[in-house]
Amino acid sequence: MMSAMTPTPSRAATRFADRVKIKQSSVRTRMLDIAAKLTDVIALGRGDPDLDTPAHIVEAGRAALAKGATHYTHPLGMPELRKAICEAIKRDGGAEYFPDEIVVTAGAQESMFVAMLALVSPGDEVIIPSPGYNSYHQAVELAEGKIVTVPTYEKDGFALTADEVAKVLTPNSRILCLINPSNPTGMVIPPSEIDKLCALAIEHDLIVISDEIYAKLTYDNARVQRVAALPGMRERTITIDGFSKAYSMTGWRVGYFAAPKSFTTPMAEIHHGLAICAPAVSQHAALAALTGPQDCVEESRRLYDERRKLMCAALDRMGLSYARPNGAFYVYANVSSTGLSASDFCIRLLEEGKVMMFPGSLFGDHCDDYVRISLLQPLAKVEEAAARMEKVVKALRAARA
Ligand SMILES: Cc1ncc(COP(=O)(O)O)c(C=O)c1O
């Protein structure tokens, strides 16, 4: 029988590979520990939509299971899904692809790890916007590449600029990552800047990984320029996309990448080694998402837009600055005027206001001034969170004065 006492781990069980970087002291761990002891916390931390997967998509998954979709699929993904993905990419203003240029993965997350493992050799430099979705850093580290961050600024609306990228280019530059719209800032890179970034990529023979997972969620008439659709870009671009955000399908774990066959063939080998294939049931659900009615996407977009407007108005009242996001479902707000670093602010807000949001340092931000607010709670909860935040900000300012 197993003892109820926690056994002392053996020496072998405490020795990890050098690539494992466990940050026990991370502010995220601290916040989760604090939150575990509290009740009534409003969580605006994670990027997981509160909305349910639309009913017709769930039903397609259910029907597929009833018909025996419990086996491996083709490693690249079900042919009918890959065909639907090609059609959807084209419909959304992307490049023309053939089904063997699509690889369906276990979430877009797997796509980014496959891409780095397939393309990055030790010492290759991978350019990542700062702040930027933190898993890119982890994927580059795993591939033993060198992370090169490029700062983005509130004054530029947090758009990555070609001028800033040009400053970090070296003969070892290999990949430029674009996350558009951005997580964590919610900003869409203006199409004119995408043109300049692409010209730079062509001039310096860079591969571009274009993560367009939030591209269907834009506001204020912002338009996401699909990178691979631009002249000279299809042959050097890996487009990463998925279903988690626009169709509220995070738990299904299905996403994909699209790239020329010269990329997908070796990348598919790594995908096969990691996952064999994406979950069969989720591929059926994804097929229903792409081929079914699209008004569910518009309805989600409308709800996020309402929340975005409410939160921006609340930040205005609090006197906290931000660059008005025009994509995704995040607001990236500057809390430095409270006198605290963003990490300390998040902890104070959690302890005193019972609202959870994450500091930008978790997204590799070059400064500790910003917090990422995920708008993934019903409007009334977002309103309540904003009111609690306002109280904490006022108290901090009063204490400073
Ligand atoms: C920019 C970006 N890419 C990819 C992902 C991962 O998405 P998926 O759930 O499809 O793995 C996320 C999740 O937050 C993200 O923000």
The ligand as a Gaussian input file, in Angstrom:
#p B3LYP/6-31G(d) Opt

LIG

0 1
 C       -1.161000      34.095000     -30.040000
 C       -1.595000      32.726000     -29.636000
 N       -1.275000      31.684000     -30.422000
 C       -1.630000      30.445000     -30.095000
 C       -2.324000      30.172000     -28.929000
 C       -2.687000      28.749000     -28.596000
 O       -3.959000      28.426000     -29.101000
 P       -4.545000      26.976000     -29.110000
 O       -5.579000      26.899000     -28.037000
 O       -5.135000      26.790000     -30.485000
 O       -3.433000      26.018000     -28.876000
 C       -2.684000      31.221000     -28.085000
 C       -3.414000      30.968000     -26.825000
 O       -3.621000      31.824000     -25.998000
 C       -2.312000      32.528000     -28.459000
 O       -2.633000      33.585000     -27.704000

